[in-house]
């Protein structure tokens, strides 16, 4: 309860109140303030980073440079076995060659578990593979993404965004200080048909780098 103090000595003077601030209410206010600060701080920590422009230093990842690859890759639908898919494959090989890597195309035949090929019980795929050597002969790190699309879409997000990110990542790594471990890039073919991941299976089962 608020306490009252009487001022003055004359009888009949009106008392003046000097109420103290309730301790419980102060604690609630401080707690609420801390919660608000924590929520705001958490939202700030998870905010989207700014887009790094193409003018960024060569050893930095640039989203603007990566986006240029997405535009080039997603010109049209390019399902497995199509001429458009061959164009995308040639683009990837060219980009790897431009930054000084030796790109290879793994031509492989895998079982057709989902009946993609009406005339055969196997499927032929073409993976694009490259390797950035490290400074010591230790284990390698593999980055994997598929470059074929579904027949009805150009594949900008699935999986052109991953292919573009891989190309920009390896370009930035190539421009920076040498890494200890090798970095292997595996651009797989034939992921969309039946979601079987034909190219990934071919790399794991048949390629020596696996």
Secondary structure, 3 states (H helix, E strand, C coil): CCCEECCCCCCCCCCEECCCCCHHHHHHHHHHHHHHHHHHHHHHHCCCCCCCCCCCCCCCCCHHHHHHHHHHHCCCCCCCCCHHHHHHHHHHHHHHHHCCCCCEEEEEEEECCCCCCCCCCEEEEEEEEEEECCCCCCCCEEEEEECCCCCCCCCHHHHHHHHHHHHHHHHHHHHCCCCCCCEEEEEECCCCHHHCCHHHHHHHHHCCCC
